């Protein structure tokens, strides 16, 4: 079983022409350009604002409960 895998690897490597493959290839999507795009900035800022509002809801509710609890004590 192991010997078959080794012979398959050798035959694939023998058929490959490594010199014809370019050394560096450009990616289809450039991540630096995506981050500078205005739509991406709007989406990221929108998600950040939504997250802050979602989390702040819990802080406001906790503060309101604290005030309610202190009023009941007095």
PEHU-V315736 format. One record per backbone hydrogen bond with DSSP energy under -1.0 kcal/mol. NH is the residue of the N-H (numbers start at 1). CO is the residue of the C=O. E is the energy in kcal/mol with one decimal. If there is no record, write none. Layout:
# PEHU-V315736
((NH;CO;E) (NH;CO;E))
This chain:
# PEHU-V315736
((5;1;-1.5) (6;2;-2.0) (7;3;-2.1) (8;4;-2.1) (9;5;-2.1) (10;6;-2.1) (11;7;-2.2) (12;8;-2.1) (13;9;-2.4) (14;10;-2.2) (15;11;-1.6) (16;12;-1.3) (20;17;-1.1) (34;30;-1.7) (35;31;-1.9) (37;34;-1.0) (41;37;-1.8) (42;38;-2.2) (43;39;-2.3) (44;40;-2.6) (45;41;-2.5) (46;42;-2.4) (47;43;-2.3) (48;44;-2.1) (49;45;-2.6) (50;46;-2.4) (51;47;-2.3) (52;48;-2.3) (53;49;-2.5) (54;50;-2.4) (55;51;-2.4) (56;52;-2.6) (57;53;-1.3) (59;55;-1.2) (60;56;-2.7) (61;57;-2.4) (62;58;-2.3) (63;59;-2.4) (64;60;-2.4) (65;61;-2.2) (66;62;-1.9) (67;63;-2.2) (68;64;-2.3) (69;65;-2.4) (70;66;-2.1) (71;67;-2.0) (72;68;-1.8) (73;69;-1.4) (74;70;-1.2))
